Amino acid sequence: PRWGLLTGVRPAKIVNTLLSEGKSDEECLRYLTEKYLVAQHKAELTLKVAKAERRLLAGNEKTDISLYIGIPFCPTRCLYCSFTAYPLKQYEKRVDEYLDAMFKEMEYLAEYAQNFRLKNIYIGGGTPTTLDEHQLARLLSALENHFDFSHLREYTVEAGRPDTITPEKLRVLKSAGVGRVSINPQSMNDTVLAAIGRKHGSADVLRAFDEARQAGFDEINMDLIAGLT
């Protein structure tokens, strides 16, 4: 395999550790190719990504923080999923209860974070857009009420499953100041999508992407899993 013995995600983290220890570019590349059997061109890509990350992180101050909000509900559970995610149909009556508990936690966190600068917000899951537009509006409003957005650089919501995306939800996100959405097909092969438990086809991905563009989103990222063919 071109990535050798590496498993999981974020291979650049290994390189960043080596660079922080004072290792040279050549030593980083040799570590990846000899210890982990990574192909040379993938090792070079990893080094390039690690250096890009370091340039971005160099601008952070000690008081800068990022906030992750987890919404652990999905339309269905994908066959490959190892995340904390629960089928919405089974837990639909608990969603508002979950949000209420989250808002209480926000209050405590906002008080703790008064002397910090919030730079990034990422709402992930699960699939945050399994929430209906009213629940989404409640969540985004609570965030704005509790935290200072004046230093915010990135505001992302993972609208991962195309079958959860509607024009109404996109308008709620855009009006709240969300700048980036994720639309994650994982595969554009309809047979594969059905096999892994997805309740949408490739046409739904294209429809959701077009609707996001129409709602005014210029920044849209998409996840694809290389092993799904």
Contacts in CASP RR format, 6 or more apart in sequence:
PFRMAT RR
TARGET T0000
AUTHOR 0000-0000-0000
METHOD contacts of the structure
MODEL  1
PRWGLLTGVRPAKIVNTLLSEGKSDEECLRYLTEKYLVAQHKAELTLKVA
KAERRLLAGNEKTDISLYIGIPFCPTRCLYCSFTAYPLKQYEKRVDEYLD
AMFKEMEYLAEYAQNFRLKNIYIGGGTPTTLDEHQLARLLSALENHFDFS
HLREYTVEAGRPDTITPEKLRVLKSAGVGRVSINPQSMNDTVLAAIGRKH
GSADVLRAFDEARQAGFDEINMDLIAGLT
2 38 0 8 1.000
2 39 0 8 1.000
2 41 0 8 1.000
2 42 0 8 1.000
3 11 0 8 1.000
3 36 0 8 1.000
3 38 0 8 1.000
3 39 0 8 1.000
3 42 0 8 1.000
4 36 0 8 1.000
4 37 0 8 1.000
4 38 0 8 1.000
4 39 0 8 1.000
5 36 0 8 1.000
5 37 0 8 1.000
5 38 0 8 1.000
6 36 0 8 1.000
6 38 0 8 1.000
11 32 0 8 1.000
11 38 0 8 1.000
11 46 0 8 1.000
12 46 0 8 1.000
12 49 0 8 1.000
12 50 0 8 1.000
12 53 0 8 1.000
13 50 0 8 1.000
14 31 0 8 1.000
14 32 0 8 1.000
14 36 0 8 1.000
14 46 0 8 1.000
15 28 0 8 1.000
15 32 0 8 1.000
15 46 0 8 1.000
15 47 0 8 1.000
15 49 0 8 1.000
15 50 0 8 1.000
16 50 0 8 1.000
16 53 0 8 1.000
16 54 0 8 1.000
18 27 0 8 1.000
18 28 0 8 1.000
18 31 0 8 1.000
19 28 0 8 1.000
19 50 0 8 1.000
19 51 0 8 1.000
19 54 0 8 1.000
23 31 0 8 1.000
25 47 0 8 1.000
28 43 0 8 1.000
28 47 0 8 1.000
28 50 0 8 1.000
29 40 0 8 1.000
29 43 0 8 1.000
29 44 0 8 1.000
29 47 0 8 1.000
32 38 0 8 1.000
32 42 0 8 1.000
32 43 0 8 1.000
32 46 0 8 1.000
33 39 0 8 1.000
33 40 0 8 1.000
33 43 0 8 1.000
38 46 0 8 1.000
60 119 0 8 1.000
61 117 0 8 1.000
63 115 0 8 1.000
63 116 0 8 1.000
63 117 0 8 1.000
64 116 0 8 1.000
64 117 0 8 1.000
64 119 0 8 1.000
64 151 0 8 1.000
65 113 0 8 1.000
65 116 0 8 1.000
65 117 0 8 1.000
65 118 0 8 1.000
65 119 0 8 1.000
66 118 0 8 1.000
66 119 0 8 1.000
66 120 0 8 1.000
66 121 0 8 1.000
66 122 0 8 1.000
67 109 0 8 1.000
67 118 0 8 1.000
67 120 0 8 1.000
67 121 0 8 1.000
67 122 0 8 1.000
67 147 0 8 1.000
68 122 0 8 1.000
68 123 0 8 1.000
68 124 0 8 1.000
69 102 0 8 1.000
69 121 0 8 1.000
69 122 0 8 1.000
69 123 0 8 1.000
69 124 0 8 1.000
69 128 0 8 1.000
69 139 0 8 1.000
69 143 0 8 1.000
70 123 0 8 1.000
70 124 0 8 1.000
70 125 0 8 1.000
70 126 0 8 1.000
70 128 0 8 1.000
71 123 0 8 1.000
71 124 0 8 1.000
71 125 0 8 1.000
71 126 0 8 1.000
71 127 0 8 1.000
71 128 0 8 1.000
71 130 0 8 1.000
71 131 0 8 1.000
71 139 0 8 1.000
72 83 0 8 1.000
72 84 0 8 1.000
72 85 0 8 1.000
72 86 0 8 1.000
72 98 0 8 1.000
72 125 0 8 1.000
72 126 0 8 1.000
73 85 0 8 1.000
73 86 0 8 1.000
73 87 0 8 1.000
73 88 0 8 1.000
73 91 0 8 1.000
73 95 0 8 1.000
73 125 0 8 1.000
73 126 0 8 1.000
73 127 0 8 1.000
73 130 0 8 1.000
73 131 0 8 1.000
74 81 0 8 1.000
74 85 0 8 1.000
74 86 0 8 1.000
74 87 0 8 1.000
74 88 0 8 1.000
74 125 0 8 1.000
74 126 0 8 1.000
74 127 0 8 1.000
74 130 0 8 1.000
74 161 0 8 1.000
75 87 0 8 1.000
75 88 0 8 1.000
75 89 0 8 1.000
75 127 0 8 1.000
75 130 0 8 1.000
75 161 0 8 1.000
75 163 0 8 1.000
75 164 0 8 1.000
75 199 0 8 1.000
76 87 0 8 1.000
76 197 0 8 1.000
76 198 0 8 1.000
76 199 0 8 1.000
77 85 0 8 1.000
77 86 0 8 1.000
77 87 0 8 1.000
77 197 0 8 1.000
78 186 0 8 1.000
78 196 0 8 1.000
78 197 0 8 1.000
78 198 0 8 1.000
79 195 0 8 1.000
79 196 0 8 1.000
79 197 0 8 1.000
80 196 0 8 1.000
80 225 0 8 1.000
83 125 0 8 1.000
83 126 0 8 1.000
84 125 0 8 1.000
84 126 0 8 1.000
85 125 0 8 1.000
85 126 0 8 1.000
85 127 0 8 1.000
88 95 0 8 1.000
88 130 0 8 1.000
95 131 0 8 1.000
95 135 0 8 1.000
96 135 0 8 1.000
99 131 0 8 1.000
99 135 0 8 1.000
99 138 0 8 1.000
99 139 0 8 1.000
102 139 0 8 1.000
102 142 0 8 1.000
103 142 0 8 1.000
106 142 0 8 1.000
106 143 0 8 1.000
106 146 0 8 1.000
106 147 0 8 1.000
107 146 0 8 1.000
109 146 0 8 1.000
110 146 0 8 1.000
110 147 0 8 1.000
113 147 0 8 1.000
117 148 0 8 1.000
117 151 0 8 1.000
118 147 0 8 1.000
118 148 0 8 1.000
118 149 0 8 1.000
118 151 0 8 1.000
118 152 0 8 1.000
119 151 0 8 1.000
119 152 0 8 1.000
119 153 0 8 1.000
119 154 0 8 1.000
120 152 0 8 1.000
120 153 0 8 1.000
120 154 0 8 1.000
120 155 0 8 1.000
120 156 0 8 1.000
121 143 0 8 1.000
121 152 0 8 1.000
121 154 0 8 1.000
121 155 0 8 1.000
121 156 0 8 1.000
122 154 0 8 1.000
122 156 0 8 1.000
122 158 0 8 1.000
123 139 0 8 1.000
123 156 0 8 1.000
123 157 0 8 1.000
123 158 0 8 1.000
124 157 0 8 1.000
124 158 0 8 1.000
125 158 0 8 1.000
126 158 0 8 1.000
127 158 0 8 1.000
127 159 0 8 1.000
127 160 0 8 1.000
127 161 0 8 1.000
127 164 0 8 1.000
128 136 0 8 1.000
128 139 0 8 1.000
128 157 0 8 1.000
128 158 0 8 1.000
128 159 0 8 1.000
129 136 0 8 1.000
129 157 0 8 1.000
129 158 0 8 1.000
129 159 0 8 1.000
129 160 0 8 1.000
129 161 0 8 1.000
129 164 0 8 1.000
129 165 0 8 1.000
129 169 0 8 1.000
130 161 0 8 1.000
130 164 0 8 1.000
131 139 0 8 1.000
132 169 0 8 1.000
133 166 0 8 1.000
133 168 0 8 1.000
133 169 0 8 1.000
133 171 0 8 1.000
133 172 0 8 1.000
136 169 0 8 1.000
136 172 0 8 1.000
136 173 0 8 1.000
137 172 0 8 1.000
137 176 0 8 1.000
140 172 0 8 1.000
140 173 0 8 1.000
140 176 0 8 1.000
140 178 0 8 1.000
141 176 0 8 1.000
144 176 0 8 1.000
149 155 0 8 1.000
154 179 0 8 1.000
154 180 0 8 1.000
155 177 0 8 1.000
155 178 0 8 1.000
155 179 0 8 1.000
155 180 0 8 1.000
156 178 0 8 1.000
156 179 0 8 1.000
156 180 0 8 1.000
156 181 0 8 1.000
156 182 0 8 1.000
157 173 0 8 1.000
157 178 0 8 1.000
157 180 0 8 1.000
157 181 0 8 1.000
157 182 0 8 1.000
158 181 0 8 1.000
158 182 0 8 1.000
158 184 0 8 1.000
159 165 0 8 1.000
159 169 0 8 1.000
159 170 0 8 1.000
159 173 0 8 1.000
159 181 0 8 1.000
159 182 0 8 1.000
159 183 0 8 1.000
159 208 0 8 1.000
159 212 0 8 1.000
160 182 0 8 1.000
160 183 0 8 1.000
160 184 0 8 1.000
160 223 0 8 1.000
161 184 0 8 1.000
161 198 0 8 1.000
161 200 0 8 1.000
162 183 0 8 1.000
162 185 0 8 1.000
162 200 0 8 1.000
162 201 0 8 1.000
162 204 0 8 1.000
162 205 0 8 1.000
162 207 0 8 1.000
162 208 0 8 1.000
163 198 0 8 1.000
163 199 0 8 1.000
163 200 0 8 1.000
163 204 0 8 1.000
165 183 0 8 1.000
165 208 0 8 1.000
165 211 0 8 1.000
165 212 0 8 1.000
166 211 0 8 1.000
167 211 0 8 1.000
167 214 0 8 1.000
167 215 0 8 1.000
170 181 0 8 1.000
170 211 0 8 1.000
170 212 0 8 1.000
170 215 0 8 1.000
170 217 0 8 1.000
171 215 0 8 1.000
173 181 0 8 1.000
173 215 0 8 1.000
174 215 0 8 1.000
174 216 0 8 1.000
174 217 0 8 1.000
179 217 0 8 1.000
179 218 0 8 1.000
179 219 0 8 1.000
180 217 0 8 1.000
180 219 0 8 1.000
180 220 0 8 1.000
180 221 0 8 1.000
181 212 0 8 1.000
181 217 0 8 1.000
181 219 0 8 1.000
181 220 0 8 1.000
181 221 0 8 1.000
182 220 0 8 1.000
182 221 0 8 1.000
182 222 0 8 1.000
182 223 0 8 1.000
183 205 0 8 1.000
183 208 0 8 1.000
183 209 0 8 1.000
183 212 0 8 1.000
183 220 0 8 1.000
183 221 0 8 1.000
183 222 0 8 1.000
184 222 0 8 1.000
184 223 0 8 1.000
184 224 0 8 1.000
185 193 0 8 1.000
185 202 0 8 1.000
185 205 0 8 1.000
185 222 0 8 1.000
185 223 0 8 1.000
185 224 0 8 1.000
186 193 0 8 1.000
186 196 0 8 1.000
186 198 0 8 1.000
186 223 0 8 1.000
186 224 0 8 1.000
186 225 0 8 1.000
186 228 0 8 1.000
187 193 0 8 1.000
187 196 0 8 1.000
187 224 0 8 1.000
187 225 0 8 1.000
187 228 0 8 1.000
187 229 0 8 1.000
188 202 0 8 1.000
188 205 0 8 1.000
188 224 0 8 1.000
189 202 0 8 1.000
189 228 0 8 1.000
189 229 0 8 1.000
190 201 0 8 1.000
190 202 0 8 1.000
192 228 0 8 1.000
192 229 0 8 1.000
193 200 0 8 1.000
193 201 0 8 1.000
193 202 0 8 1.000
196 228 0 8 1.000
205 222 0 8 1.000
209 220 0 8 1.000
209 222 0 8 1.000
212 220 0 8 1.000
213 220 0 8 1.000
END
